[in-house]
Amino acid sequence: MILAAGEEPPPAPAGCFADAIRIILMVAMTRTDFLKLSAAAALSTAATAQNQQPNPDLGFTDTPMLPGMPWHVHDPARPHPKVVVPANVPGAPPSDAIVLFDGTDLSHWVQRGRGANTGKMVDPVWKLGPGYFEVAGNSGDLLTREKFGDCQLHVEWASPAPPHGNSQARGNSGVILMSRYEIQVLDAWENPTYADGQTAAIYGQWPPLANPARKPGEWNTYDIVFEAPRFAGDQVAKPAFVTVFYNGVVVHNHKEIIGAMVYRQVAHYTPHASEEPLLLQDHHDPVRYRNIWIRRLGSYDQAG
């Protein structure tokens, strides 16, 4: 039965199809109504299809898989890194850096106690000057209270002026990562010494690729990227690597470290924790330090 628009269906005949469902309504519509409804449905289908299409500005899922990874090339689901605000001036710490020395105090540092304080960590006795601190000779090394593994490190230092001594007895200190792996600090200005012990050497292992030294008393910079070693039980699963920029010049390029710093011996590894303190060496000379900051390095594909 076809009903005209607005026409009510007749009542079901009395006694017929008891307890059955009511008659199915087929409401007539005009051609204009039908075309409007069809156009609306077509627009809705097109919009849905468009929303389901990938946005090429954000990536693709129909590209090849990257070798050994769960990601397509240009994968839209791949995690984005955290946002880091860069410093306003070169050499200043970015927003996620841990500032180990800002020119005011040594609160991030300790020293190993001596005498009655042997076996304890005590507050530093190194000299604090205007915007810098200075090695107090024979007082002991300086260590960070916090421990670090993989990191980016910025250190500025100056050897004494006028210079005193020669070779290893002239402006000697050291930046020792994880309290084991040393990047040598030394007055390199017209000061001959053995190559693997000169300024910026991986001490006792690798000389630097260049010698961009400044004069005694002038400030030098180290920018260091360090990958800590990995151990599997008492075996080295992966050695440490280091990249060093000395006064803006690359002097080590992802160089493998043979082992912990040692004098007149071949370095080797001994298993240790994944994070250890950064150490600045007391080698008796009044070397100065300033503007020290560090960033922990994460791995790829960690969401910000």
C-alpha angles and dihedrals in degrees: 000000000000116000127204117241110284094010116133118228115248117255116264112264112266113262094010120122095353113208090007124135120270120264116282110251119229106188115200118228134191122252090250091055090049094051092049092051092047093051092050091050091049092051091049091051092049092049092050091049091049092051090052093053113097116252106239090208089066100041146270138272097192094069127100121279116255111247113270093356135101092231134097118224103275090007111187091209095057111117119256120224124248118271115254120192110222122226120264092235131036114268096021118120121269120231097271097046124116105228107219095180125013097172097268113076147354097236092130092057141071138180132218109258122243134203109359089006096054110140093025134097112236137184114277122267096193112127116267115211134174102303096340143061128221134213111258099216117240093005095107139256125307118237132187117247088222124063127230141189122172105022152150110232132191119194131170121197142167131202119225121280124240090035122235129199128001142256111001092354094067120086094331124172134120145224102226115192116213085359087283116063112069132206102192122240112200141141100263097175106119089328113129118207137144112305099238090051100048126107114306093008119142085244115255092354118058131014116220119266091238140008109230093165125168125215121273112284094024119113119256127193132216120194108187132186110194132188111196120225121257124221134202103200106306093339129093107245093179128001125229121268130198138192116194132189112195112196088340094309119113108238099165122031111199089314120184115241114223095209145295118335115272134167119242093346137090111267120240139174128257115187115257142161122296091248129036135165123282109240133206111201127236103213092162096261122113096243115167129222135193142161100030120172136156138198126201111231119225128196129263123280096028110142115242 
